[in-house]
Amino acid sequence: MRVNKKYSCLPAEEKGIHIINIRAIEDIGYDQHESTLLNSLSKNPDADCKYGLYFRDGKRKVDYILVYHYKKSSAGRTLTRRAQHNDAGARGTRQEPLPGKGVQLEMGESEHPADCHEDDKRFRREEYEGNLVEAGLELEHDEDTKIHGVGFVKIHAPWNVLCREAEFLKLKMPTKKMYQINQTHGLLKKINSVIQKITEPIQPKVAEHKPQTVKRLSYPFSREKQHLFDLSDRDSFFDSKTRSTIVYEILKRTTCTKAKYSMGITSLLANGVYSAAYPLHDGDYEGENVEPNDRKLLCEEWASYGVFYKYQPIDLVRKYFGEKIGLYFAWLGVYTQMLIPASIVGIIVFLYGCATVDENIPSMEMCDQRNNITMCPLCDRTCSYWKMSSACATARASHLFDNPATVFFSVFMALWAATFMEHWKRKQMRLNYRWDLTGFEEEEDHPRAEYEAKVLEKSLRKEHKHKETDKEKLTWKDRFPAYLTNFVGIIFMVGLTFAIVFGVIIYRISTAAALAISSTPSGRSSVRVTVTATAVIINLVVIIILDEVYGCIARWLTQIEVPKTDKNFEERLIFKAFLLKFVNAYTPIFYVAFFKGRFVGRPGDYVYIFHSFRMEECAPGGCLMELCIQLSIIMLGKQLIQNNLFEIGIPKMKKFIRYMKLKRRRSLDHEEHMKKKQRYEVDYNLEPFAGLTPEYMEMIIQFGFVTLFVASFPLAPLFALLNNIIEIRLDAKKFVTELRRPVAVRAKDIGIWYNILRGIGKLAVIINAFVISFTSDFIPRLVYLYMYSENGTMHGFVNHTLSSFNVSDFQAGTAPNDPMDLGYEVQICRYKDYREPPWSENKYDISKDFWAVLAARLAFVIVFQNLVMFMSDFVDWIIPDIPKDISQQIHKEKVLMVEVFMREEQGKLQMLETWKDKDKKKGENCNNHSPRLSRSHSGSLSSCHSYPVDV
């Protein structure tokens, strides 16, 4: 093994190695691992190194893995490489060979272009690994694996490197000082005790989840203040998550230089020099004789469908995967808990509609065949007149979702969204306190590899033109083509979505006309249901396909922008992906809610598309029922197909394909086949981690379904709750068993997603106000009840909303082909609108009733929006962002830390005073001594004066 040397940035600069800070690309699968509880050693060499968790000596833990591909055809070069990298001797300064040089070829062998490429990769690896060794890391190679053609570099960070990097990263570590956490007293203590006993069966059985009464004081690690920290067990002081984070930081800033070309780990991965980089999982999670480890514990207490009713062990999730992933699952847990009261209220509203459906006067009037109301045809020529009573089922079903309780539920959900956001902020502060993130501030990210490459390319162009170049950076002029491409691309994608929705509208209209020709009465009666259901299924399939397409396009558009930092890349990607997926998911719903039936015209003067297709009309009971069908099918279909089946099926299919590929490349050697795989080999076969953006995105879109159109579908929170109960365990299982361990990233909040949630919450108030006032019949009913009803009841409401039309006023070629379909000649037919009757002077003009209803609708929107916004802001204001007990604990920590340092300073002063007293006494003893000889006197003095130096 190479001898490790202390590393600092300055010597590296002197050697001409330009250090570039590079953040990880999101889709590269870096993973992190926790400290494993492995106690027994075996005589088996693989067992001695815990099957890949340790170096071959069984003492040094593997903190990170680099994977590369090599060709075994050049046997001589492979043997040379093994000898170079497995040599335990010290490596001195070496001259790096340039690509294609410095390698002696065997006699008669010619260097092919492919071999040159492989040699170049090998030289880059050798230089990069040499720089890692100079940074203080220890490496060990393994090419003798079951995966042929794949080599592994095991990386270990010794104690001095961990201490140095922990100080650089300002990692907060627990000190020796412990303090008592403030406990509740009196009635609150009794209530908390009762709640703990009741919820004990649903608590996970992990040590980290138990309530704590004491907490260690944390402080940013410092090598000068190591005495403050409990270093009795150095092996476990830095857990495996922290160790791999530290190694990853070194990997990012260590570069591989060739002339003026500088590469970090992300560029090396992108260029195929290494094929993967990841930390190891703790060990196996299933099987016989599996030693206890955090991964196994997470699998049993978190990533299992059998524990769906239990709380999540969030602290253990954070310990294993890091703060960023821990915050995602904590947020998902809070969101799912908050859906419980929303689901209960939604069920009550739905049951209220079921209980009052037989007392609803408008639906009773529509179902009463004695009214004998003849309606105008729904399409030209092929459609005939029809009885309003035939729409009885639709009217009764509409009441289940269009009743006075729906307005209350809309107000409730707006306040629920505000309360959810405040509850999450408080929960987030509690987690920040528990996870020692209260003083954490995100530092500026390192430039991405792609950004550095673009800057390098720009500087080389300027140098070629003999221009003086300062430190280059990309300006808006460099990015203008990318910005223009983004703008045009997004407009095109939004236009494509609108075009597809328009195509579905044409399908609905043409299919309705075709089905109306059906000779069977049952076929004609089920036209509306058939057309609606098939159109919604088409919309669902298109939405699922476009979701995947838009995700890829959003990533490509972000990549060509070349954002400087990883954070900028993620935020821009999220914005584009959310915009495209939001438009994709909600455009069909917006059409039904706000546009369908608004621009129909009237009998004798209908609005046509392409001069042949009549615009769609709403059912007599309104469009709210159709909106409910549209919303429910799209929401449930997306959750079932996209979120669950895709998340289960696609990873398993990818894993199976990788397994089959590796199986073909394996040797037929029986002994090697029977050999147990090393940990890093098993993890290499797992799926790389692709970031949290897809996980957040599906939940944010669901949050939109729950809040934006909740007035039309009160059961949306219930279905979201059922989905999330499965989603939590599905995501947990995926993270624990299907994915390589992700990079542990420190974060104190959920980032841009919080702003998106707040935006959706505000938008939900406006949309629900318009749904209640314009899509439902709530406002027309109120106007009729208080302005037009003769007896103060809803009797006569249906007749009030219908206008009359004289069939003799049909345009030529638009009248029904079979006017006697009902068995009698029709003179006057009715249609839903507020217009003057045919016997009026201004026949078919908009009546004053229309303007009265419109004024009431607009007034309701204004009042509802401002009232609910005010109530939401009041909830936001009245609930403090930081819980009182947490703010007290944070203040207490600051006071205790000051006390610790004051005691330390007092101790130093006392020690100095003690030394001064000893020095003074020694000086007095020397002065009182009467020397007989000047030489002895001077010698005594010199010995006296040398005493403090010796001490």
Number of C-alpha atoms within 10 A of each C-alpha: 16 20 15 17 15 12 17 12 13 10 11 17 11 9 8 11 20 19 19 19 20 28 23 23 21 18 11 20 24 27 26 28 32 28 21 19 12 14 8 9 13 10 7 10 13 20 18 19 21 23 20 23 27 21 22 17 10 18 12 17 24 27 27 29 25 21 22 20 19 18 13 13 9 13 10 12 17 15 11 10 15 13 11 15 19 14 13 12 11 11 15 8 7 8 8 15 15 14 17 15 12 11 12 8 12 11 6 6 8 9 12 9 10 9 15 14 14 19 20 18 20 19 23 24 17 18 19 21 22 20 19 24 21 21 21 22 26 23 24 19 19 15 18 12 17 20 18 16 15 18 20 22 22 23 26 24 24 16 13 13 21 20 19 18 20 22 16 13 15 14 21 19 20 19 19 13 15 13 13 12 16 13 9 12 10 7 9 11 12 12 12 13 12 12 11 14 9 11 12 12 12 14 18 21 16 14 11 14 15 12 8 10 10 11 15 15 20 21 19 17 23 20 12 8 10 12 11 21 18 14 14 8 8 10 13 12 16 20 16 26 27 24 28 30 26 25 22 25 16 21 25 22 20 27 28 27 18 16 9 11 12 20 26 25 27 22 23 21 19 16 12 14 22 24 17 22 25 27 32 29 30 23 26 18 20 13 7 7 7 12 16 16 18 23 24 20 16 22 18 18 20 28 24 16 17 11 16 17 12 16 17 24 23 22 22 21 23 22 21 28 23 24 24 20 24 24 24 18 22 22 19 20 18 16 20 19 16 19 23 16 13 23 20 15 20 26 17 16 23 21 14 18 24 15 12 13 20 12 10 17 17 21 25 18 21 26 21 15 14 9 13 12 18 19 23 26 20 22 24 20 16 18 25 21 21 19 19 22 23 14 18 20 13 21 26 23 17 26 26 23 26 27 23 14 18 26 22 13 20 27 21 15 27 25 23 21 25 21 18 18 20 20 19 20 19 19 19 20 20 19 22 20 17 13 16 20 20 14 13 14 10 9 7 9 14 17 18 26 28 20 19 22 16 16 16 17 14 17 19 15 12 14 12 9 9 9 11 8 11 7 6 14 14 15 8 10 9 14 15 12 13 18 17 12 15 20 12 11 15 20 13 12 18 16 13 14 22 17 12 17 21 14 11 18 18 17 16 21 18 17 17 23 20 14 20 22 14 15 9 10 9 9 14 16 16 13 17 20 14 15 17 16 15 15 19 22 15 14 22 22 15 16 25 18 11 19 19 12 14 21 18 13 20 23 17 13 21 24 16 15 21 21 20 20 20 20 17 15 19 18 17 20 21 23 15 20 24 21 15 23 25 16 17 25 25 18 19 26 23 16 16 20 26 16 14 17 19 15 13 17 15 16 25 17 13 16 17 14 10 7 7 10 16 20 21 21 18 18 18 21 25 20 23 27 25 24 23 23 18 23 25 19 16 24 21 18 16 21 21 13 14 18 19 16 12 13 16 16 11 11 16 16 11 14 17 13 12 14 13 11 11 15 13 9 12 15 14 10 8 8 8 14 12 9 11 14 17 18 18 25 20 17 23 23 18 20 20 22 21 17 17 13 16 14 17 18 17 17 18 19 19 21 19 21 23 26 26 25 27 27 32 31 25 30 23 27 28 20 17 23 19 14 18 22 17 15 23 21 20 19 19 21 20 19 19 21 21 20 22 29 28 27 26 26 16 19 18 21 20 15 12 13 17 15 11 15 18 14 11 18 24 20 17 24 27 19 21 26 27 23 25 27 23 24 27 25 19 18 20 21 21 15 18 22 18 13 12 17 17 12 9 11 14 19 18 16 20 18 16 17 19 18 20 24 25 17 19 12 12 15 13 8 9 17 23 20 13 12 17 12 14 13 7 8 9 17 10 15 20 24 20 22 18 20 22 19 18 17 11 9 9 12 14 21 13 14 16 12 20 15 12 14 20 17 12 16 20 16 13 18 21 13 12 22 22 14 14 21 20 13 16 22 14 13 16 18 11 10 13 13 17 17 14 10 14 19 14 13 15 15 12 16 18 12 11 16 16 12 12 14 12 12 12 13 12 12 12 12 12 12 12 12 12 12 14 13 12 13 16 12 12 15 15 12 11 18 14 8 11 10 14 8 9 10 10 12 16 12 13 16 16 12 12 18 15 11 13 13 7 6 6
